[in-house]
Amino acid sequence: MFKKVSLLLLVFVFSLTLEANKISKEECTKDNFIFAGGECIEYRAYKGESNDRIVVIVHGTWDEGTNTLGRYAPFAETMNMNTDLTTIAVALPGYSGSSTNNFTSLAHKGVKNLAAKKEYVLFLGKLIKALKEKYNAEEVTYIGHSAGAMMGATLMGLNPDLVQNIALAGGRYDIHKDEKGDLISLVDVIDDVNKEAKFLFIYGTKDEISKPEVTTSFYKIAQEKGLNAKLVKVEGAGHIDLDMTDASIEAITEMLEEE
């Protein structure tokens, strides 16, 4: 009897936890939250001199429920200080205080390759658009790490006019080399990319998750397709925090200063 009650209590508490992550548009009114694509997304913004140009930072796959803003808000502040541009770190659904109305976290039991699903990438586009409109920005620079890089790269083909500059750290750009199914990545939409957009392909020489050849080989394809792309090698860097390395920050800052 005690075990049965305990089990029911556990199910009830778990249900409350799930419900706590279901946040309607009407409820999404707190500071540092924005409703976009059916999700209430938590973010941290560091304002620059003007909002004409914004920088949006998108994380990759972490364990479900991870407070990604605890890691990425300081990075956003660093980029803000380096560039004096309004810089925004977002927490994707299932991370920090963001909702799970339509999507789980990227790392969720029974869910695989969510970042390579077209509907998820389109959601990301709606989030970027909402932030662009909120700040009345004319130009968006996207910084993505790992799954965030893969999604951002795909978005450049699905919505070619949304983002003007993109830094991709430790991403994957041809998902079909490793996975099967109804998936999408940059290789599928590369012919639709705005050729005036600036790309930075960043890789770490000791990255065991997105190995160097993943980026270097795709960079050659990007060149052949006429993308405005640069390759950034970070000596001795692994996968974690590749986007936050000094070499990455310097390359991104230089890209923004070329305006």
N, C-alpha and C positions, 0 to 999 in steps of 0.2 A: 504493500500500500504506500509506504514511504517513498519507494523508488518511483512509483507511478506519479505521485504528487510532485516529486522533484523534477521528473521529466516534463510534466505539464507546465511547471513553473519556468523551466528552462526554455521551452517552446514559446511561452508567453513573453518572456524577456527578450528572446531573439526576435519575435514579431514586433515588439516595441522598437527595437533597434532598427529594423528595416523600415518601419513606419516613420521613424525620426529622420530617415534619409529621403522620404518622399515629401518634397517641398513644392507647393503650388506657386504660381506666379504671384498670387495675392499675398502669400506668406514671405515671398522673397524680397523683403524690403529693408533688411539691415544694411548698414554701411559695409563696404567691401564685398558685396554680393551683387551679381547681375544675372538676370533671367535670360537665357538664350537657348534656342533649339530645344525647348521643353525642359531644360535643366536649370537649377539654381546654383550658380557657380561662385565659389569663394575666390577672391583674388587679393593681391596686394599691389598697390600702385604708388610709385614714387614720381612726383611731378617734376617736369623740367621747366625751362623758361617759357615754352609754349607747348601746345598739344597738337600742332600741325603734323608732327612726326612722332609716332609712338613705337615702342619696342614691346613685343609680347613674347614672354618666355613660357615654353610648354615642356613639361617634364615627360619622362618615359614611364615604363612599367615598374611599379613598386608593389609591395604587399598590400592587400586590400586594407583600406582605412588609414594608411600612412599619412602623417601630417606633412605632405610634400611642401607646403608653404614654409614650414620651419626650416627647410633646406634652401628653397628657391627665393624666398623673400630677400635674404641677405645678398643673393646673387643679383637680383633685380636692383637693389640699392647700389651695388657696385657698378652695374652698367649705367645707372642713372648718373652717378657721380663722374664716370668716365666720359659720358657723352652729353650730359645735360639734357637728355631727351626723356620724356615721360616713359617710364618703364614699368611693365605690368607682369607679374608672375601669376599664373592661374593654376588652380587645382582642378583637375579633371573629375568627372563623376566618380564618387566613391572614395575620394581623397580629401583630407582636411575636412571642411564643413560642407563640401559640395554634395548635391543631391544624387540620387540614383533613380530618378523618375522613369527614364527610358533605357539607361545604360548602367551596367555594373562597372566596377573598377576594371582596369586593364588586366589585373591579375585576380581572377575570380574562378572558383571551382566550377568546372564544366564549361568555361568560356575560353576559347583559344583564338588567337590572331584577331582580336577585336580591332586593333589599330589598322588592320588591313581590310576592314569591312567598309564598303563605300558609304553606308549610312552613317557610320561613326565619323568618317572624314568630313562628310557634309555637315554633321553637327558641329565639328570643330570650326568649319567655315562660318557657320552662323554665330558662333561665339566670337570669333575674330571680328566679324562684321559688326556685332553689337558693341564691342569695345571701341571700334573705329568710330561708330556713330556717337557713342557716349562722350568721347573726347573731341569730336568734330575733327578728326585727323584726316589728312589728305594722303599720308604715306604710312605704311606699316612695315616694320622690320620684324621678322619672326626668328626666334632662336629656339631650336628644338633639339632635344637629346634623346637618343635611342628610339623608342617608339614614337616619341614626340617629333623626332627628325623624320621618320618614315612618313608619318601622317602629314606633316607640313609639306614635304616634298610632293606627295600625291595631290594635296590641295592646290599646289601651283598649276597643275594641269586641269583640275576640276573647276577651279575658279581663278582663271589667269590674271584677272585685274585686281584681286583683293590684296595681295601682298607684293611689295616692290623689292624687298631685300630679304634673303633668307640664309641663315647659318644652320647647317646640318651637322651635328656632332654624333658620330657613332650610329648612324642609321642604317637601314636596309632599303634598297631601291628597286630590287627585283625579287619580290617575295616568292615568285614561282620557282626559283632555284632551290628553295628549301621546303616549301609547303604546297599542298594541293588544296583545291577547293575554289569557291567563288570569292576570290580575294583580289585586291587591287593595290598597286604601288606605282611609283613614278614611271617605271618602264612602260606601263599601260597607257599613260596619258602624256608622255613627254612631247609628243608632236603638237599638243595644245598649249604648251607653256609659253608665256609671254617672253620673247627672246630679249627684251630689254630689262627684265628682272635680274638682279644680281644674286648669284649663288656662291656660298662658301661650303665646300665639302671638307669637313674636318675629321681626321682620324688619328688615333693613338697607335704608336708602333707596338705597344704591348696589350692592345685590346683583344681579349679572348672571346668576347661576345659578338662584336662586329669587327671581324678581323680586318687588318689593313687592306687586303686585296678586295674586300667587298666595296670599299670606297674608291680605291685607286682604279679598279677595273670599270666601275660605273662612271667615274669622272671622264674616262676616255669616251664613253658613249655620249655623255653630256656635251663634250667638245664636238664630237661628230655631228650632233644634232643642232649645233649652233647656240647652245646656252652660254650666257655671260657668266662663266664659272671660274672659280679659283680653287686650288687644292691646298689645304693646310695640313702639314705634318707636325704632330706633337710628339717629339722624341720622348720615349720612356713612359708615355701615358697609357693607362688602362682605360677601361670603359666608364667606371664610376667617375662622375664629376669632370668628364672630358670637356664639357662645354664651359666649365669654370676655370680651366687652366689659364695661366698667364698668356700662353701662346694663342689660345682661342679668343680670349678677351681682346688682345692686341689686334688680331686679325679682324674681328667684328668691328672694333672701334675704327680701324683704318677704312673699312668698307663704308661706314657711315660718314666718315670725314671726306670721302670722295665726292659727296653731293655738291 
